[in-house]
Amino acid sequence: MKIYFQLLYILLFSLAGEILSTGFNLPVPGSIIGMLLLFLALKFKLIRLRQIYDAGQFMIENMTILFLPAGVGIMSHWDAIAKYWWQIILITVLALVVNLAVIAFVTQFVKQRFEGEYRK
Protein backbone atom coordinates (compact mmCIF):
# COMPACT_ATOMS: atom_id res chain seq x y z
CA MET A 1 0.00 0.00 0.00
CA LYS A 2 2.94 2.30 0.73
CA ILE A 3 4.13 2.28 -2.88
CA TYR A 4 0.69 3.37 -4.08
CA PHE A 5 0.84 6.49 -1.95
CA GLN A 6 4.37 7.18 -3.16
CA LEU A 7 3.24 6.83 -6.76
CA LEU A 8 0.28 9.07 -5.96
CA TYR A 9 2.66 11.84 -4.81
CA ILE A 10 4.65 11.60 -8.03
CA LEU A 11 1.53 11.56 -10.20
CA LEU A 12 0.01 14.52 -8.33
CA PHE A 13 3.10 16.59 -9.08
CA SER A 14 2.92 15.49 -12.71
CA LEU A 15 -0.76 16.46 -12.81
CA ALA A 16 0.02 19.86 -11.26
CA GLY A 17 2.66 20.41 -13.94
CA GLU A 18 0.21 19.47 -16.69
CA ILE A 19 -2.40 21.84 -15.27
CA LEU A 20 0.10 24.70 -15.09
CA SER A 21 1.43 24.02 -18.58
CA THR A 22 -2.03 23.83 -20.12
CA GLY A 23 -3.60 26.57 -18.02
CA PHE A 24 -0.91 29.15 -18.74
CA ASN A 25 -0.27 27.87 -22.28
CA LEU A 26 3.43 27.39 -21.52
CA PRO A 27 5.86 26.05 -24.12
CA VAL A 28 7.34 23.66 -21.52
CA PRO A 29 5.80 20.17 -21.19
CA GLY A 30 3.75 19.60 -18.07
CA SER A 31 5.83 16.58 -17.07
CA ILE A 32 8.95 18.75 -16.91
CA ILE A 33 7.14 21.35 -14.80
CA GLY A 34 5.88 18.55 -12.56
CA MET A 35 9.43 17.25 -12.06
CA LEU A 36 10.60 20.76 -11.25
CA LEU A 37 7.78 21.16 -8.71
CA LEU A 38 8.68 17.80 -7.17
CA PHE A 39 12.33 18.85 -6.98
CA LEU A 40 11.39 22.12 -5.28
CA ALA A 41 9.11 20.31 -2.84
CA LEU A 42 11.97 17.98 -1.93
CA LYS A 43 14.48 20.85 -1.75
CA PHE A 44 12.32 22.91 0.58
CA LYS A 45 11.32 19.81 2.57
CA LEU A 46 7.62 20.03 1.81
CA ILE A 47 7.83 16.30 1.26
CA ARG A 48 10.56 13.88 2.34
CA LEU A 49 12.52 11.65 0.00
CA ARG A 50 11.29 8.59 1.87
CA GLN A 51 7.76 9.53 0.81
CA ILE A 52 8.58 8.85 -2.87
CA TYR A 53 11.78 6.78 -2.76
CA ASP A 54 10.46 3.27 -3.44
CA ALA A 55 8.16 4.31 -6.28
CA GLY A 56 10.93 6.43 -7.80
CA GLN A 57 13.39 3.55 -7.61
CA PHE A 58 10.87 1.24 -9.23
CA MET A 59 10.31 3.70 -12.07
CA ILE A 60 14.05 4.18 -12.62
CA GLU A 61 14.68 0.42 -12.63
CA ASN A 62 11.92 -0.08 -15.21
CA MET A 63 12.67 2.95 -17.36
CA THR A 64 12.98 0.89 -20.55
CA ILE A 65 9.39 -0.27 -20.15
CA LEU A 66 8.27 3.34 -19.70
CA PHE A 67 9.94 4.38 -22.98
CA LEU A 68 8.58 1.43 -24.95
CA PRO A 69 5.30 3.15 -25.99
CA ALA A 70 7.26 6.10 -27.42
CA GLY A 71 9.43 3.74 -29.47
CA VAL A 72 6.41 1.86 -30.75
CA GLY A 73 4.74 5.15 -31.65
CA ILE A 74 7.76 6.19 -33.69
CA MET A 75 7.88 2.86 -35.51
CA SER A 76 4.16 2.94 -36.26
CA HIS A 77 4.71 6.24 -38.12
CA TRP A 78 7.91 5.12 -39.84
CA ASP A 79 6.48 5.85 -43.29
CA ALA A 80 6.13 9.52 -42.33
CA ILE A 81 9.70 9.87 -41.04
CA ALA A 82 11.52 7.42 -43.36
CA LYS A 83 12.48 10.12 -45.87
CA TYR A 84 14.11 12.15 -43.08
CA TRP A 85 16.21 9.33 -41.58
CA TRP A 86 19.60 10.89 -42.34
CA GLN A 87 18.57 14.27 -40.90
CA ILE A 88 17.35 12.55 -37.74
CA ILE A 89 20.62 10.64 -37.38
CA LEU A 90 22.67 13.79 -38.06
CA ILE A 91 20.74 15.83 -35.49
CA THR A 92 21.02 13.01 -32.94
CA VAL A 93 24.80 12.71 -33.42
CA LEU A 94 25.30 16.50 -33.31
CA ALA A 95 23.16 16.76 -30.18
CA LEU A 96 25.22 14.00 -28.58
CA VAL A 97 28.51 15.76 -29.41
CA VAL A 98 27.24 19.12 -28.14
CA ASN A 99 25.87 17.47 -25.01
CA LEU A 100 29.19 15.76 -24.27
CA ALA A 101 31.10 18.99 -24.90
CA VAL A 102 28.85 20.99 -22.55
CA ILE A 103 29.09 18.32 -19.85
CA ALA A 104 32.89 18.25 -20.20
CA PHE A 105 33.09 22.05 -20.00
CA VAL A 106 30.80 22.30 -16.97
CA THR A 107 32.61 19.46 -15.20
CA GLN A 108 35.99 21.08 -15.84
CA PHE A 109 34.70 24.48 -14.70
CA VAL A 110 33.18 23.10 -11.48
CA LYS A 111 36.30 21.05 -10.73
CA GLN A 112 38.64 24.00 -11.21
CA ARG A 113 36.36 26.42 -9.40
CA PHE A 114 35.61 24.31 -6.34
CA GLU A 115 38.38 21.70 -6.16
CA GLY A 116 41.41 23.42 -7.68
CA GLU A 117 43.95 21.84 -9.99
CA TYR A 118 44.48 18.11 -9.77
CA ARG A 119 48.12 17.14 -9.32
CA LYS A 120 49.40 13.64 -9.82
C-alpha positions in Angstrom: 0.0 0.0 0.0 2.9 2.3 0.7 4.1 2.3 -2.9 0.7 3.4 -4.1 0.8 6.5 -2.0 4.4 7.2 -3.2 3.2 6.8 -6.8 0.3 9.1 -6.0 2.7 11.8 -4.8 4.7 11.6 -8.0 1.5 11.6 -10.2 0.0 14.5 -8.3 3.1 16.6 -9.1 2.9 15.5 -12.7 -0.8 16.5 -12.8 0.0 19.9 -11.3 2.7 20.4 -13.9 0.2 19.5 -16.7 -2.4 21.8 -15.3 0.1 24.7 -15.1 1.4 24.0 -18.6 -2.0 23.8 -20.1 -3.6 26.6 -18.0 -0.9 29.2 -18.7 -0.3 27.9 -22.3 3.4 27.4 -21.5 5.9 26.1 -24.1 7.3 23.7 -21.5 5.8 20.2 -21.2 3.8 19.6 -18.1 5.8 16.6 -17.1 8.9 18.8 -16.9 7.1 21.3 -14.8 5.9 18.6 -12.6 9.4 17.2 -12.1 10.6 20.8 -11.2 7.8 21.2 -8.7 8.7 17.8 -7.2 12.3 18.8 -7.0 11.4 22.1 -5.3 9.1 20.3 -2.8 12.0 18.0 -1.9 14.5 20.8 -1.7 12.3 22.9 0.6 11.3 19.8 2.6 7.6 20.0 1.8 7.8 16.3 1.3 10.6 13.9 2.3 12.5 11.7 0.0 11.3 8.6 1.9 7.8 9.5 0.8 8.6 8.8 -2.9 11.8 6.8 -2.8 10.5 3.3 -3.4 8.2 4.3 -6.3 10.9 6.4 -7.8 13.4 3.5 -7.6 10.9 1.2 -9.2 10.3 3.7 -12.1 14.1 4.2 -12.6 14.7 0.4 -12.6 11.9 -0.1 -15.2 12.7 2.9 -17.4 13.0 0.9 -20.6 9.4 -0.3 -20.2 8.3 3.3 -19.7 9.9 4.4 -23.0 8.6 1.4 -24.9 5.3 3.2 -26.0 7.3 6.1 -27.4 9.4 3.7 -29.5 6.4 1.9 -30.7 4.7 5.2 -31.6 7.8 6.2 -33.7 7.9 2.9 -35.5 4.2 2.9 -36.3 4.7 6.2 -38.1 7.9 5.1 -39.8 6.5 5.9 -43.3 6.1 9.5 -42.3 9.7 9.9 -41.0 11.5 7.4 -43.4 12.5 10.1 -45.9 14.1 12.2 -43.1 16.2 9.3 -41.6 19.6 10.9 -42.3 18.6 14.3 -40.9 17.3 12.5 -37.7 20.6 10.6 -37.4 22.7 13.8 -38.1 20.7 15.8 -35.5 21.0 13.0 -32.9 24.8 12.7 -33.4 25.3 16.5 -33.3 23.2 16.8 -30.2 25.2 14.0 -28.6 28.5 15.8 -29.4 27.2 19.1 -28.1 25.9 17.5 -25.0 29.2 15.8 -24.3 31.1 19.0 -24.9 28.9 21.0 -22.6 29.1 18.3 -19.9 32.9 18.3 -20.2 33.1 22.1 -20.0 30.8 22.3 -17.0 32.6 19.5 -15.2 36.0 21.1 -15.8 34.7 24.5 -14.7 33.2 23.1 -11.5 36.3 21.0 -10.7 38.6 24.0 -11.2 36.4 26.4 -9.4 35.6 24.3 -6.3 38.4 21.7 -6.2 41.4 23.4 -7.7 44.0 21.8 -10.0 44.5 18.1 -9.8 48.1 17.1 -9.3 49.4 13.6 -9.8 
